[in-house]
Amino acid sequence: MEPSGCPPPCPGNHTLNAAGDNYHWEVSDKVRLRRFLCYGSEGDIYNAIEEAHLLVMHAGALLSMLQEGQGIEVVNEIKSFAQDGRAARLEPCIFALALCSQHAEVTTKRAAFKAVKEICQDPAHLFSFIQYKKELKEDMKCGIWGRGLRKAVSDWYNSQDALSLAAIVTRCKQRGGWSHRDLLRLSHTKPADEAIALISKYVSKGWKEVEVVYVNKENTVDVAKVLSYLEIVEKVKHSCDETAVINLIEEHKLEKEQLLTDHLKSKLVWRALLKEMPLQTVLNMLGKMTAKKVLQPGGSETQALCERIQAEAVLKNEKMHPFSILLASEHYKRGQGYQGKTKWGAEGTILKALDVAFYKSFMNVEPVGKSFVVAVDVSTLLSSVVPGTSVSTAFAAAVITMVFARTEAKTHVLAYSEGALEQCSVSADMTLAQTTNELVKIPGGSTDCTLPITWATDNGKAVDVFIILSNNPLWTFTARPLETLKKHRQISGCNSKLVMCGLTTIGHTIVDTEDRGLLSISGFDLGAFSVIRNMALDLI
């Protein structure tokens, strides 16, 4: 057997069963908490298709740990998942933080409120936190605006750079029924300096009140900068001069949320916005901008955008993931939105730029350093589409395979069907189309999802994580997956894990929830990569 690089089974993470072996890996409260923070459920199914409404009943392990006096540890876990990019979705972390801030134990409550400004980086996150607080308090006969929350909200505003805060409050004014005006009023915020006081007055009283107090006053440098910025935002809001609006956008890097709806009817205004628009936002709006003729064949804006899309420095700075680019490219090829009547003809040079960016962006995938088997079930034709996307399941399976084959040195790629299994060669120089063809080269039939595990065991491959990709909503197998996995653990000495991914299905339930090493993914999205990474690193 080849060296595995795997640690021996850890007694603290395993439970002896009746037969006396220790290859059943228990799910502790901490693991359940981490699952919740990662994807909003303590269970063993990550649903990429739709996000469940977060409720207290979904966070039993969190509540249990709080009751056992582990509140500080819980808050630290929340911070870790929110700040280190471990969470597939940030909302569960914000919900968990709101729940901790309700706890009766004073040190936990204080730690939660102190973490608000660290976790809620965006005002939309802060509004979500307040809304969760409100929902959690609905059954209690008391308000939510106690001293702790007032201080946390005040600290959030006072910790911001004044000029950045001016941009924030004019870009994201309200969300989920809450506004900056509500928060400043209810928190009784006392501004830390005169520049923050100016912004507070602008939010609470409006521009006319600001003019009365500050325009003819001798102001500090910081106050003067904020005053000038807010004056520009107000000027744009009241301007019908297209040229003037464009000049202000370009000079002060204004964003579309700071403009009027009428401004966004102009393709010249869109071209001005395009220059500083974050790349992910650009990719999301390629179809709309093509339909509006902001981007035209041979146009200078199109050429500049193509150069930007392909620039390694941009891709690296914005941490673009290959799957994100594939999602954007396939949607752009589709030629119409999922809702509404917007249609467009995909521009060839943009598609070529996206193709180049796709391959370059693999440099942004950070290796886990584990051994993987990625096995693609070809028992059914991979010709359907991953729900919520324009990506075929064949392409999805291929790009998932490429991510691991290109970034993890110890990866085996398999294609399998009824009684047939073949090892595939997926090299770093292969295209997406070539990888797809490599995966579907054996005939279909019924499927047995235990075949890849058996193959690894029989061939002396010690595997940390098995990733099974399938279109098939139902699997047949000669042995239960957990039994097959336990056998591999016993022989290889690895704490092996199994991720069952149904690319088109909702809620696979073949896994055993009492074994930490089994997880299902329904559908697929960018967050699924975070889930798999956390699984590989023993975090969930």
Disulfide bonds with the S-S distance in Angstrom:
Cys6-Cys494 1.91
